[in-house]
């Protein structure tokens, strides 16, 4: 009887571990998506600023 109980407990432990691993993968996926969104936003905002600065330098050189 103890063997059967231990085997069932071990099976539940493995199932729980697999569920937690899946949840962790989802959490990491959400973090990566959030970081990617922040990077895209920063590059979009800084891209126009940097372009304007380069244009100012080019205008000063061409005068």
PQR file with spaces between the fields and no chain letter, atoms N, CA, C, O and H, PARSE charges and radii, in Angstrom:
ATOM       1  N    UNK     1       0.834   -1.189    0.000 -0.4000 1.5000
ATOM       2  CA   UNK     1       0.000    0.000    0.000 -0.0000 2.0000
ATOM       3  C    UNK     1       0.882    1.258    0.000  0.5500 1.7000
ATOM       4  O    UNK     1       0.594    2.228   -0.701 -0.5500 1.4000
ATOM       5  N    UNK     2       1.964    1.228    0.798 -0.4000 1.5000
ATOM       6  CA   UNK     2       2.856    2.381    0.851 -0.0000 2.0000
ATOM       7  C    UNK     2       3.487    2.633   -0.517  0.5500 1.7000
ATOM       8  O    UNK     2       3.646    3.782   -0.929 -0.5500 1.4000
ATOM       9  H    UNK     2       2.199    0.440    1.368  0.4000 1.0000
ATOM      10  N    UNK     3       3.843    1.564   -1.213 -0.4000 1.5000
ATOM      11  CA   UNK     3       4.460    1.689   -2.539 -0.0000 2.0000
ATOM      12  C    UNK     3       3.511    2.408   -3.495  0.5500 1.7000
ATOM      13  O    UNK     3       3.931    3.292   -4.241 -0.5500 1.4000
ATOM      14  H    UNK     3       3.714    0.631   -0.877  0.4000 1.0000
ATOM      15  N    UNK     4       2.239    2.032   -3.474 -0.4000 1.5000
ATOM      16  CA   UNK     4       1.247    2.644   -4.355 -0.0000 2.0000
ATOM      17  C    UNK     4       1.061    4.119   -4.011  0.5500 1.7000
ATOM      18  O    UNK     4       0.985    4.959   -4.908 -0.5500 1.4000
ATOM      19  H    UNK     4       1.897    1.314   -2.868  0.4000 1.0000
ATOM      20  N    UNK     5       0.987    4.436   -2.732 -0.4000 1.5000
ATOM      21  CA   UNK     5       0.840    5.825   -2.305 -0.0000 2.0000
ATOM      22  C    UNK     5       2.055    6.651   -2.723  0.5500 1.7000
ATOM      23  O    UNK     5       1.910    7.777   -3.199 -0.5500 1.4000
ATOM      24  H    UNK     5       1.048    3.754   -2.003  0.4000 1.0000
ATOM      25  N    UNK     6       3.236    6.101   -2.546 -0.4000 1.5000
ATOM      26  CA   UNK     6       4.454    6.810   -2.929 -0.0000 2.0000
ATOM      27  C    UNK     6       4.511    7.017   -4.436  0.5500 1.7000
ATOM      28  O    UNK     6       4.949    8.067   -4.907 -0.5500 1.4000
ATOM      29  H    UNK     6       3.354    5.187   -2.159  0.4000 1.0000
ATOM      30  N    UNK     7       4.070    6.020   -5.190 -0.4000 1.5000
ATOM      31  CA   UNK     7       4.082    6.122   -6.652 -0.0000 2.0000
ATOM      32  C    UNK     7       3.105    7.192   -7.119  0.5500 1.7000
ATOM      33  O    UNK     7       3.420    7.961   -8.027 -0.5500 1.4000
ATOM      34  H    UNK     7       3.714    5.167   -4.807  0.4000 1.0000
ATOM      35  N    UNK     8       1.918    7.252   -6.509 -0.4000 1.5000
ATOM      36  CA   UNK     8       0.932    8.273   -6.871 -0.0000 2.0000
ATOM      37  C    UNK     8       1.457    9.664   -6.495  0.5500 1.7000
ATOM      38  O    UNK     8       1.310   10.611   -7.268 -0.5500 1.4000
ATOM      39  H    UNK     8       1.662    6.627   -5.771  0.4000 1.0000
ATOM      40  N    UNK     9       2.059    9.788   -5.326 -0.4000 1.5000
ATOM      41  CA   UNK     9       2.615   11.074   -4.896 -0.0000 2.0000
ATOM      42  C    UNK     9       3.716   11.523   -5.851  0.5500 1.7000
ATOM      43  O    UNK     9       3.805   12.705   -6.186 -0.5500 1.4000
ATOM      44  H    UNK     9       2.179    9.020   -4.698  0.4000 1.0000
ATOM      45  N    UNK    10       4.541   10.600   -6.283 -0.4000 1.5000
ATOM      46  CA   UNK    10       5.612   10.938   -7.227 -0.0000 2.0000
ATOM      47  C    UNK    10       5.025   11.392   -8.558  0.5500 1.7000
ATOM      48  O    UNK    10       5.528   12.336   -9.167 -0.5500 1.4000
ATOM      49  H    UNK    10       4.469    9.641   -6.011  0.4000 1.0000
ATOM      50  N    UNK    11       3.981   10.739   -9.005 -0.4000 1.5000
ATOM      51  CA   UNK    11       3.342   11.110  -10.273 -0.0000 2.0000
ATOM      52  C    UNK    11       2.766   12.522  -10.183  0.5500 1.7000
ATOM      53  O    UNK    11       2.926   13.314  -11.111 -0.5500 1.4000
ATOM      54  H    UNK    11       3.572    9.972   -8.510  0.4000 1.0000
ATOM      55  N    UNK    12       2.092   12.845   -9.063 -0.4000 1.5000
ATOM      56  CA   UNK    12       1.552   14.189   -8.882 -0.0000 2.0000
ATOM      57  C    UNK    12       2.669   15.226   -8.811  0.5500 1.7000
ATOM      58  O    UNK    12       2.507   16.337   -9.314 -0.5500 1.4000
ATOM      59  H    UNK    12       1.962   12.201   -8.309  0.4000 1.0000
ATOM      60  N    UNK    13       3.784   14.887   -8.204 -0.4000 1.5000
ATOM      61  CA   UNK    13       4.916   15.808   -8.125 -0.0000 2.0000
ATOM      62  C    UNK    13       5.458   16.116   -9.519  0.5500 1.7000
ATOM      63  O    UNK    13       5.785   17.264   -9.821 -0.5500 1.4000
ATOM      64  H    UNK    13       3.916   13.984   -7.795  0.4000 1.0000
ATOM      65  N    UNK    14       5.552   15.096  -10.363 -0.4000 1.5000
ATOM      66  CA   UNK    14       6.032   15.304  -11.733 -0.0000 2.0000
ATOM      67  C    UNK    14       5.053   16.161  -12.509  0.5500 1.7000
ATOM      68  O    UNK    14       5.460   17.071  -13.233 -0.5500 1.4000
ATOM      69  H    UNK    14       5.286   14.164  -10.117  0.4000 1.0000
ATOM      70  N    UNK    15       3.764   15.880  -12.364 -0.4000 1.5000
ATOM      71  CA   UNK    15       2.750   16.672  -13.069 -0.0000 2.0000
ATOM      72  C    UNK    15       2.792   18.122  -12.618  0.5500 1.7000
ATOM      73  O    UNK    15       2.683   19.033  -13.439 -0.5500 1.4000
ATOM      74  H    UNK    15       3.434   15.141  -11.776  0.4000 1.0000
ATOM      75  N    UNK    16       2.950   18.344  -11.314 -0.4000 1.5000
ATOM      76  CA   UNK    16       3.021   19.702  -10.789 -0.0000 2.0000
ATOM      77  C    UNK    16       4.261   20.409  -11.317  0.5500 1.7000
ATOM      78  O    UNK    16       4.201   21.585  -11.674 -0.5500 1.4000
ATOM      79  H    UNK    16       3.038   17.605  -10.646  0.4000 1.0000
ATOM      80  N    UNK    17       5.365   19.710  -11.367 -0.4000 1.5000
ATOM      81  CA   UNK    17       6.602   20.282  -11.869 -0.0000 2.0000
ATOM      82  C    UNK    17       6.456   20.697  -13.329  0.5500 1.7000
ATOM      83  O    UNK    17       6.934   21.760  -13.723 -0.5500 1.4000
ATOM      84  H    UNK    17       5.414   18.755  -11.077  0.4000 1.0000
ATOM      85  N    UNK    18       5.804   19.870  -14.125 -0.4000 1.5000
ATOM      86  CA   UNK    18       5.613   20.182  -15.545 -0.0000 2.0000
ATOM      87  C    UNK    18       4.711   21.397  -15.713  0.5500 1.7000
ATOM      88  O    UNK    18       4.949   22.228  -16.590 -0.5500 1.4000
ATOM      89  H    UNK    18       5.415   19.006  -13.805  0.4000 1.0000
ATOM      90  N    UNK    19       3.673   21.510  -14.878 -0.4000 1.5000
ATOM      91  CA   UNK    19       2.793   22.676  -14.959 -0.0000 2.0000
ATOM      92  C    UNK    19       3.544   23.942  -14.590  0.5500 1.7000
ATOM      93  O    UNK    19       3.376   24.974  -15.239 -0.5500 1.4000
ATOM      94  H    UNK    19       3.479   20.836  -14.165  0.4000 1.0000
ATOM      95  N    UNK    20       4.364   23.876  -13.561 -0.4000 1.5000
ATOM      96  CA   UNK    20       5.124   25.053  -13.162 -0.0000 2.0000
ATOM      97  C    UNK    20       6.142   25.437  -14.223  0.5500 1.7000
ATOM      98  O    UNK    20       6.393   26.622  -14.444 -0.5500 1.4000
ATOM      99  H    UNK    20       4.500   23.037  -13.034  0.4000 1.0000
ATOM     100  N    UNK    21       6.725   24.453  -14.875 -0.4000 1.5000
ATOM     101  CA   UNK    21       7.676   24.737  -15.938 -0.0000 2.0000
ATOM     102  C    UNK    21       6.963   25.449  -17.082  0.5500 1.7000
ATOM     103  O    UNK    21       7.510   26.387  -17.663 -0.5500 1.4000
ATOM     104  H    UNK    21       6.521   23.491  -14.695  0.4000 1.0000
ATOM     105  N    UNK    22       5.755   25.017  -17.409 -0.4000 1.5000
ATOM     106  CA   UNK    22       4.978   25.666  -18.464 -0.0000 2.0000
ATOM     107  C    UNK    22       4.617   27.086  -18.093  0.5500 1.7000
ATOM     108  O    UNK    22       4.679   27.985  -18.931 -0.5500 1.4000
ATOM     109  H    UNK    22       5.311   24.256  -16.938  0.4000 1.0000
ATOM     110  N    UNK    23       4.239   27.297  -16.839 -0.4000 1.5000
ATOM     111  CA   UNK    23       3.907   28.647  -16.387 -0.0000 2.0000
ATOM     112  C    UNK    23       5.141   29.538  -16.445  0.5500 1.7000
ATOM     113  O    UNK    23       5.043   30.706  -16.823 -0.5500 1.4000
ATOM     114  H    UNK    23       4.189   26.567  -16.158  0.4000 1.0000
ATOM     115  N    UNK    24       6.278   29.011  -16.082 -0.4000 1.5000
ATOM     116  CA   UNK    24       7.508   29.791  -16.132 -0.0000 2.0000
ATOM     117  C    UNK    24       7.838   30.180  -17.569  0.5500 1.7000
ATOM     118  O    UNK    24       8.272   31.303  -17.822 -0.5500 1.4000
ATOM     119  H    UNK    24       6.358   28.062  -15.775  0.4000 1.0000
ATOM     120  N    UNK    25       7.639   29.272  -18.500 -0.4000 1.5000
ATOM     121  CA   UNK    25       7.903   29.571  -19.910 -0.0000 2.0000
ATOM     122  C    UNK    25       6.983   30.691  -20.395  0.5500 1.7000
ATOM     123  O    UNK    25       7.416   31.569  -21.141 -0.5500 1.4000
ATOM     124  H    UNK    25       7.286   28.359  -18.294  0.4000 1.0000
ATOM     125  N    UNK    26       5.732   30.666  -19.981 -0.4000 1.5000
ATOM     126  CA   UNK    26       4.795   31.724  -20.366 -0.0000 2.0000
ATOM     127  C    UNK    26       5.239   33.058  -19.762  0.5500 1.7000
ATOM     128  O    UNK    26       5.202   34.086  -20.438 -0.5500 1.4000
ATOM     129  H    UNK    26       5.380   29.953  -19.375  0.4000 1.0000
ATOM     130  N    UNK    27       5.651   33.045  -18.514 -0.4000 1.5000
ATOM     131  CA   UNK    27       6.107   34.281  -17.876 -0.0000 2.0000
ATOM     132  C    UNK    27       7.326   34.849  -18.600  0.5500 1.7000
ATOM     133  O    UNK    27       7.397   36.053  -18.845 -0.5500 1.4000
ATOM     134  H    UNK    27       5.680   32.210  -17.965  0.4000 1.0000
ATOM     135  N    UNK    28       8.282   33.991  -18.941 -0.4000 1.5000
ATOM     136  CA   UNK    28       9.454   34.463  -19.677 -0.0000 2.0000
ATOM     137  C    UNK    28       9.056   34.989  -21.050  0.5500 1.7000
ATOM     138  O    UNK    28       9.610   35.986  -21.514 -0.5500 1.4000
ATOM     139  H    UNK    28       8.224   33.012  -18.741  0.4000 1.0000
ATOM     140  N    UNK    29       8.117   34.342  -21.693 -0.4000 1.5000
ATOM     141  CA   UNK    29       7.637   34.816  -22.992 -0.0000 2.0000
ATOM     142  C    UNK    29       7.012   36.195  -22.898  0.5500 1.7000
ATOM     143  O    UNK    29       7.236   37.042  -23.762 -0.5500 1.4000
ATOM     144  H    UNK    29       7.667   33.533  -21.316  0.4000 1.0000
ATOM     145  N    UNK    30       6.226   36.425  -21.847 -0.4000 1.5000
ATOM     146  CA   UNK    30       5.621   37.743  -21.649 -0.0000 2.0000
ATOM     147  C    UNK    30       6.679   38.806  -21.374  0.5500 1.7000
ATOM     148  O    UNK    30       6.578   39.930  -21.865 -0.5500 1.4000
ATOM     149  H    UNK    30       6.044   35.737  -21.145  0.4000 1.0000
ATOM     150  N    UNK    31       7.688   38.452  -20.593 -0.4000 1.5000
ATOM     151  CA   UNK    31       8.759   39.416  -20.320 -0.0000 2.0000
ATOM     152  C    UNK    31       9.513   39.762  -21.597  0.5500 1.7000
ATOM     153  O    UNK    31       9.832   40.928  -21.831 -0.5500 1.4000
ATOM     154  H    UNK    31       7.770   37.538  -20.194  0.4000 1.0000
ATOM     155  N    UNK    32       9.797   38.770  -22.418 -0.4000 1.5000
ATOM     156  CA   UNK    32      10.510   39.025  -23.678 -0.0000 2.0000
ATOM     157  C    UNK    32       9.669   39.910  -24.591  0.5500 1.7000
ATOM     158  O    UNK    32      10.198   40.815  -25.236 -0.5500 1.4000
ATOM     159  H    UNK    32       9.537   37.823  -22.228  0.4000 1.0000
ATOM     160  N    UNK    33       8.371   39.657  -24.649 -0.4000 1.5000
ATOM     161  CA   UNK    33       7.489   40.486  -25.474 -0.0000 2.0000
ATOM     162  C    UNK    33       7.458   41.930  -24.968  0.5500 1.7000
ATOM     163  O    UNK    33       7.471   42.868  -25.765 -0.5500 1.4000
ATOM     164  H    UNK    33       7.941   38.922  -24.125  0.4000 1.0000
ATOM     165  N    UNK    34       7.418   42.105  -23.665 -0.4000 1.5000
ATOM     166  CA   UNK    34       7.409   43.451  -23.088 -0.0000 2.0000
ATOM     167  C    UNK    34       8.727   44.171  -23.377  0.5500 1.7000
ATOM     168  O    UNK    34       8.726   45.348  -23.738 -0.5500 1.4000
ATOM     169  H    UNK    34       7.407   41.343  -23.017  0.4000 1.0000
ATOM     170  N    UNK    35       9.830   43.481  -23.222 -0.4000 1.5000
ATOM     171  CA   UNK    35      11.136   44.084  -23.509 -0.0000 2.0000
ATOM     172  C    UNK    35      11.235   44.458  -24.980  0.5500 1.7000
ATOM     173  O    UNK    35      11.753   45.524  -25.315 -0.5500 1.4000
ATOM     174  H    UNK    35       9.832   42.525  -22.928  0.4000 1.0000
ATOM     175  N    UNK    36      10.746   43.595  -25.859 -0.4000 1.5000
ATOM     176  CA   UNK    36      10.777   43.894  -27.297 -0.0000 2.0000
ATOM     177  C    UNK    36       9.929   45.126  -27.607  0.5500 1.7000
ATOM     178  O    UNK    36      10.329   45.963  -28.417 -0.5500 1.4000
ATOM     179  H    UNK    36      10.325   42.729  -25.588  0.4000 1.0000
ATOM     180  N    UNK    37       8.766   45.245  -26.972 -0.4000 1.5000
ATOM     181  CA   UNK    37       7.907   46.407  -27.203 -0.0000 2.0000
ATOM     182  C    UNK    37       8.588   47.689  -26.739  0.5500 1.7000
ATOM     183  O    UNK    37       8.492   48.718  -27.407 -0.5500 1.4000
ATOM     184  H    UNK    37       8.442   44.565  -26.314  0.4000 1.0000
ATOM     185  N    UNK    38       9.271   47.635  -25.609 -0.4000 1.5000
ATOM     186  CA   UNK    38       9.993   48.810  -25.100 -0.0000 2.0000
ATOM     187  C    UNK    38      11.124   49.180  -26.056  0.5500 1.7000
ATOM     188  O    UNK    38      11.329   50.360  -26.340 -0.5500 1.4000
ATOM     189  H    UNK    38       9.349   46.799  -25.066  0.4000 1.0000
ATOM     190  N    UNK    39      11.850   48.201  -26.546 -0.4000 1.5000
ATOM     191  CA   UNK    39      12.952   48.478  -27.472 -0.0000 2.0000
ATOM     192  C    UNK    39      12.440   49.115  -28.752  0.5500 1.7000
ATOM     193  O    UNK    39      13.026   50.079  -29.245 -0.5500 1.4000
ATOM     194  H    UNK    39      11.684   47.242  -26.315  0.4000 1.0000
ATOM     195  N    UNK    40      11.357   48.586  -29.292 -0.4000 1.5000
ATOM     196  CA   UNK    40      10.784   49.147  -30.524 -0.0000 2.0000
ATOM     197  C    UNK    40      10.343   50.583  -30.290  0.5500 1.7000
ATOM     198  O    UNK    40      10.577   51.446  -31.135 -0.5500 1.4000
ATOM     199  H    UNK    40      10.881   47.803  -28.892  0.4000 1.0000
ATOM     200  N    UNK    41       9.709   50.849  -29.157 -0.4000 1.5000
ATOM     201  CA   UNK    41       9.248   52.206  -28.850 -0.0000 2.0000
ATOM     202  C    UNK    41      10.420   53.174  -28.710  0.5500 1.7000
ATOM     203  O    UNK    41      10.384   54.281  -29.248 -0.5500 1.4000
ATOM     204  H    UNK    41       9.519   50.147  -28.470  0.4000 1.0000
ATOM     205  N    UNK    42      11.452   52.759  -27.991 -0.4000 1.5000
ATOM     206  CA   UNK    42      12.619   53.625  -27.791 -0.0000 2.0000
ATOM     207  C    UNK    42      13.313   53.899  -29.115  0.5500 1.7000
ATOM     208  O    UNK    42      13.690   55.037  -29.396 -0.5500 1.4000
ATOM     209  H    UNK    42      11.481   51.860  -27.553  0.4000 1.0000
ATOM     210  N    UNK    43      13.481   52.874  -29.923 -0.4000 1.5000
ATOM     211  CA   UNK    43      14.142   53.069  -31.222 -0.0000 2.0000
ATOM     212  C    UNK    43      13.309   53.986  -32.110  0.5500 1.7000
ATOM     213  O    UNK    43      13.859   54.833  -32.813 -0.5500 1.4000
ATOM     214  H    UNK    43      13.175   51.950  -29.695  0.4000 1.0000
ATOM     215  N    UNK    44      11.989   53.825  -32.085 -0.4000 1.5000
ATOM     216  CA   UNK    44      11.129   54.693  -32.897 -0.0000 2.0000
ATOM     217  C    UNK    44      11.230   56.144  -32.437  0.5500 1.7000
ATOM     218  O    UNK    44      11.301   57.053  -33.263 -0.5500 1.4000
ATOM     219  H    UNK    44      11.542   53.137  -31.514  0.4000 1.0000
ATOM     220  N    UNK    45      11.235   56.364  -31.129 -0.4000 1.5000
ATOM     221  CA   UNK    45      11.323   57.735  -30.616 -0.0000 2.0000
ATOM     222  C    UNK    45      12.698   58.339  -30.847  0.5500 1.7000
ATOM     223  O    UNK    45      12.805   59.488  -31.276 -0.5500 1.4000
ATOM     224  H    UNK    45      11.177   55.625  -30.458  0.4000 1.0000
ATOM     225  N    UNK    46      13.745   57.584  -30.571 -0.4000 1.5000
ATOM     226  CA   UNK    46      15.092   58.110  -30.758 -0.0000 2.0000
ATOM     227  C    UNK    46      15.478   58.194  -32.227  0.5500 1.7000
ATOM     228  O    UNK    46      16.315   59.016  -32.599 -0.5500 1.4000
ATOM     229  H    UNK    46      13.659   56.650  -30.224  0.4000 1.0000
ATOM     230  N    UNK    47      14.888   57.366  -33.055 -0.4000 1.5000
ATOM     231  CA   UNK    47      15.208   57.381  -34.476 -0.0000 2.0000
ATOM     232  C    UNK    47      14.908   58.719  -35.110  0.5500 1.7000
ATOM     233  O    UNK    47      15.716   59.233  -35.883 -0.5500 1.4000
ATOM     234  H    UNK    47      14.208   56.698  -32.753  0.4000 1.0000
ATOM     235  N    UNK    48      13.753   59.294  -34.796 -0.4000 1.5000
ATOM     236  CA   UNK    48      13.408   60.598  -35.370 -0.0000 2.0000
ATOM     237  C    UNK    48      14.308   61.695  -34.806  0.5500 1.7000
ATOM     238  O    UNK    48      14.674   62.618  -35.534 -0.5500 1.4000
ATOM     239  H    UNK    48      13.097   58.876  -34.168  0.4000 1.0000
ATOM     240  N    UNK    49      14.668   61.615  -33.541 -0.4000 1.5000
ATOM     241  CA   UNK    49      15.555   62.610  -32.928 -0.0000 2.0000
ATOM     242  C    UNK    49      16.947   62.541  -33.547  0.5500 1.7000
ATOM     243  O    UNK    49      17.545   63.568  -33.866 -0.5500 1.4000
ATOM     244  H    UNK    49      14.370   60.865  -32.950  0.4000 1.0000
ATOM     245  N    UNK    50      17.448   61.339  -33.710 -0.4000 1.5000
ATOM     246  CA   UNK    50      18.782   61.176  -34.296 -0.0000 2.0000
ATOM     247  C    UNK    50      18.783   61.637  -35.751  0.5500 1.7000
ATOM     248  O    UNK    50      19.737   62.270  -36.203 -0.5500 1.4000
ATOM     249  H    UNK    50      16.962   60.505  -33.450  0.4000 1.0000
ATOM     250  N    UNK    51      17.724   61.322  -36.477 -0.4000 1.5000
ATOM     251  CA   UNK    51      17.625   61.768  -37.871 -0.0000 2.0000
ATOM     252  C    UNK    51      17.633   63.289  -37.943  0.5500 1.7000
ATOM     253  O    UNK    51      18.286   63.867  -38.812 -0.5500 1.4000
ATOM     254  H    UNK    51      16.949   60.807  -36.109  0.4000 1.0000
ATOM     255  N    UNK    52      16.921   63.933  -37.045 -0.4000 1.5000
ATOM     256  CA   UNK    52      16.899   65.402  -37.030 -0.0000 2.0000
ATOM     257  C    UNK    52      18.286   65.967  -36.722  0.5500 1.7000
ATOM     258  O    UNK    52      18.696   66.954  -37.332 -0.5500 1.4000
ATOM     259  H    UNK    52      16.391   63.464  -36.339  0.4000 1.0000
ATOM     260  N    UNK    53      19.003   65.364  -35.797 -0.4000 1.5000
ATOM     261  CA   UNK    53      20.362   65.829  -35.462 -0.0000 2.0000
ATOM     262  C    UNK    53      21.299   65.682  -36.656  0.5500 1.7000
ATOM     263  O    UNK    53      22.076   66.589  -36.954 -0.5500 1.4000
ATOM     264  H    UNK    53      18.670   64.562  -35.302  0.4000 1.0000
ATOM     265  N    UNK    54      21.226   64.535  -37.343 -0.4000 1.5000
ATOM     266  CA   UNK    54      22.070   64.342  -38.525 -0.0000 2.0000
ATOM     267  C    UNK    54      21.712   65.344  -39.618  0.5500 1.7000
ATOM     268  O    UNK    54      22.593   65.840  -40.321 -0.5500 1.4000
ATOM     269  H    UNK    54      20.595   63.798  -37.101  0.4000 1.0000
ATOM     270  N    UNK    55      20.433   65.640  -39.760 -0.4000 1.5000
ATOM     271  CA   UNK    55      20.013   66.607  -40.770 -0.0000 2.0000
ATOM     272  C    UNK    55      20.562   67.994  -40.439  0.5500 1.7000
ATOM     273  O    UNK    55      20.968   68.732  -41.336 -0.5500 1.4000
ATOM     274  H    UNK    55      19.718   65.238  -39.188  0.4000 1.0000
ATOM     275  N    UNK    56      20.576   68.347  -39.160 -0.4000 1.5000
ATOM     276  CA   UNK    56      21.144   69.630  -38.734 -0.0000 2.0000
ATOM     277  C    UNK    56      22.636   69.691  -39.069  0.5500 1.7000
ATOM     278  O    UNK    56      23.126   70.714  -39.546 -0.5500 1.4000
ATOM     279  H    UNK    56      20.247   67.747  -38.431  0.4000 1.0000
ATOM     280  N    UNK    57      23.342   68.614  -38.823 -0.4000 1.5000
ATOM     281  CA   UNK    57      24.772   68.572  -39.144 -0.0000 2.0000
ATOM     282  C    UNK    57      24.977   68.666  -40.648  0.5500 1.7000
ATOM     283  O    UNK    57      25.856   69.395  -41.108 -0.5500 1.4000
ATOM     284  H    UNK    57      22.944   67.782  -38.435  0.4000 1.0000
ATOM     285  N    UNK    58      24.182   67.944  -41.414 -0.4000 1.5000
ATOM     286  CA   UNK    58      24.323   68.000  -42.881 -0.0000 2.0000
ATOM     287  C    UNK    58      24.018   69.393  -43.413  0.5500 1.7000
ATOM     288  O    UNK    58      24.693   69.868  -44.326 -0.5500 1.4000
ATOM     289  H    UNK    58      23.468   67.352  -41.041  0.4000 1.0000
ATOM     290  N    UNK    59      23.018   70.048  -42.858 -0.4000 1.5000
ATOM     291  CA   UNK    59      22.703   71.415  -43.294 -0.0000 2.0000
ATOM     292  C    UNK    59      23.852   72.380  -42.963  0.5500 1.7000
ATOM     293  O    UNK    59      24.166   73.272  -43.751 -0.5500 1.4000
ATOM     294  H    UNK    59      22.469   69.662  -42.116  0.4000 1.0000
ATOM     295  N    UNK    60      24.475   72.192  -41.790 -0.4000 1.5000
ATOM     296  CA   UNK    60      25.600   73.050  -41.409 -0.0000 2.0000
ATOM     297  C    UNK    60      26.811   72.805  -42.298  0.5500 1.7000
ATOM     298  O    UNK    60      27.533   73.749  -42.621 -0.5500 1.4000
ATOM     299  H    UNK    60      24.221   71.467  -41.150  0.4000 1.0000
ATOM     300  N    UNK    61      27.049   71.563  -42.699 -0.4000 1.5000
ATOM     301  CA   UNK    61      28.188   71.250  -43.555 -0.0000 2.0000
ATOM     302  C    UNK    61      27.980   71.804  -44.959  0.5500 1.7000
ATOM     303  O    UNK    61      28.927   72.297  -45.572 -0.5500 1.4000
ATOM     304  H    UNK    61      26.462   70.796  -42.436  0.4000 1.0000
ATOM     305  N    UNK    62      26.771   71.732  -45.473 -0.4000 1.5000
ATOM     306  CA   UNK    62      26.528   72.142  -46.853 -0.0000 2.0000
ATOM     307  C    UNK    62      26.502   73.654  -47.036  0.5500 1.7000
ATOM     308  O    UNK    62      26.505   74.121  -48.175 -0.5500 1.4000
ATOM     309  H    UNK    62      26.001   71.331  -44.976  0.4000 1.0000
ATOM     310  N    UNK    63      26.477   74.439  -45.961 -0.4000 1.5000
ATOM     311  CA   UNK    63      26.471   75.912  -46.086 -0.0000 2.0000
ATOM     312  C    UNK    63      27.799   76.457  -46.405  0.5500 1.7000
ATOM     313  O    UNK    63      27.952   77.670  -46.541 -0.5500 1.4000
ATOM     314  H    UNK    63      26.474   74.060  -45.035  0.4000 1.0000
